[in-house]
Amino acid sequence: MRTVKEETQNPAFAYIAGRIDKMLVPTLLYCLAHKPDHGYGLIQKVNESGFSEIEADPATIYRNLRRMEEDGLVISQWETENTGPARRSYHLSPEGHQALDYCVQLVTEKVITMQAFLEQYQREVKEIE
Amino acid sequence: MSNQQTLKILHAGALRKPVVECAKLLNEARLGLDIQLESCGSRACARQVREGKVVDILALADPMLFDELLGPEYVDKYYIFANDQIVLAYNEFSKGSGEINPKNWFDILLREEVTFGRSNQHLDPCGYRTLMVWQLAEQYYERPGLFGQLDQRCRGDLIYPKSYDLASDVLVGKLDYAFEYLCVVNQFGLRYLTMPEKINLSNPAHADYYKQSTVSLQGRHSGEMITIPGAPIEFAIAIPKNAENPPLAKDFLDLILSKKGQQILEDCGLIPY
C-alpha cells in the first residue's frame, strides 16, 4: 500500500486529490471498475449515479478520459471484433485500480472529518440551543 | 498502379475542415498521393454510395445512416468518432443579435424582419436535427405551436441542401440566423447562441428526452417513408466494401481515430471520442 505522501507525488494522484470534492474522476474510475465502457455509456452512468458534482457533459467526460489515459489510469481501444457500430472502449489499468483505492482512502478521510464536524455541531451548538 | 495512390473521400460538409487537415497530414507522410475530397449533406452522401458511387472513405454526420441506408450491402463496420451540438449561428449585424439569449431566441426569429435558415431534412442530418430542436423547444419552453410557427417562417429558399452553405450565407449577411453544428460555426468563425442541453441534442444523458422528437424522412426505397427519433449528435466514418484502395483508406481511418486525429477534431470544434 502506498502512503498518501507517495501518492500525491504521482502527478495523476495529485490531480485526483486536488479535485476529489468534485468526485468526477472517482466516479469514472468506479464505473470502469465494474466493466469496460465507452464514453457515451459513461456519460449516462455518471449522470445517473449522482456522485459527481460536475455536470457530465460530453466535453468534460471525454477531456477527463483523455487525461486519465495520458496518466496511465485507463486504456482505450476501438471495439473492432464485430460488424456494425464501433466505439472507443475504456478499461481500467492496474494504475487505475490503485487510483480508485486512493480515491476511497481520500473519501473515507473526508467522511471521518465531516462526521466529526456533525457530531461536534450536535454536541456543542444544537444541544445548547 | 496509379489507383493505389488515389484516395477518394466523400464526407459530410460539416466535417470539411478536419477531413482536409487529416488529408494534408497523410499527404505529408506519403508524398505523391492523389486525395480527392467531395462533400454534401450526409443523407445525400449515403444515397450516392447506394446508387453506385465508389469511394474509399465515407464520413457522415449521423451513424444511423450506415444502418438505415448502407448496411450491410455497402458498409459492414463503421466507427463513431465524435460528438457535437446544434447552435444558432449569426453574425455581428444579424437583426436582434444584441438582445438574443437562450430564453428569447425563438421570439427574435419570429420577428417579421428576421430571416433564418435550416438545411433540408431529406439530404442533411442537420436539417432533421433542427426540426427535432424545434419540437423539443416547444415542450421545453412550454410554447404550444412554436414548432409550427418556426416551420412556417422557414420555407422555400431558406431550406438549404447542406448546413455548410447556411454558415457561409450567415457569414456574408444573406441570412440573419441559421441552425448549425457548433463545429461548422467554429470553422467559419461565426457568433452563436448555445441552446439548453435538453434541446441541443448534445448530451447522451438526455437521450431519452431527445427521443420524444421525431421526423419523417424518405426511406431506403423510393416512396418509402420512415420515422426517426431524436438522438445525441454523433459523427461516424467507414471504409465502404467496394473501396478501390482499402490499405490507403485504412491509413486515413487510423489517422482520424488516432491521438493526432483527436487533436485535429477538437481544434475544429468537435468533441472527439
Boltz contact constraints between the chains, C-beta under 6 A:
constraints:
  - contact:
      token1: [A, 39]
      token2: [B, 273]
      max_distance: 6.0
  - contact:
      token1: [A, 40]
      token2: [B, 204]
      max_distance: 6.0
  - contact:
      token1: [A, 43]
      token2: [B, 204]
      max_distance: 6.0
  - contact:
      token1: [A, 43]
      token2: [B, 205]
      max_distance: 6.0
  - contact:
      token1: [A, 44]
      token2: [B, 204]
      max_distance: 6.0
  - contact:
      token1: [A, 44]
      token2: [B, 205]
      max_distance: 6.0
  - contact:
      token1: [A, 47]
      token2: [B, 205]
      max_distance: 6.0
  - contact:
      token1: [A, 57]
      token2: [B, 203]
      max_distance: 6.0
  - contact:
      token1: [A, 58]
      token2: [B, 83]
      max_distance: 6.0
  - contact:
      token1: [A, 58]
      token2: [B, 271]
      max_distance: 6.0
  - contact:
      token1: [A, 59]
      token2: [B, 271]
      max_distance: 6.0
  - contact:
      token1: [A, 62]
      token2: [B, 271]
      max_distance: 6.0
  - contact:
      token1: [A, 83]
      token2: [B, 76]
      max_distance: 6.0
  - contact:
      token1: [A, 83]
      token2: [B, 77]
      max_distance: 6.0
  - contact:
      token1: [A, 85]
      token2: [B, 63]
      max_distance: 6.0
  - contact:
      token1: [A, 85]
      token2: [B, 78]
      max_distance: 6.0
  - contact:
      token1: [A, 85]
      token2: [B, 80]
      max_distance: 6.0
  - contact:
      token1: [A, 86]
      token2: [B, 79]
      max_distance: 6.0
  - contact:
      token1: [A, 87]
      token2: [B, 80]
      max_distance: 6.0
  - contact:
      token1: [A, 88]
      token2: [B, 273]
      max_distance: 6.0
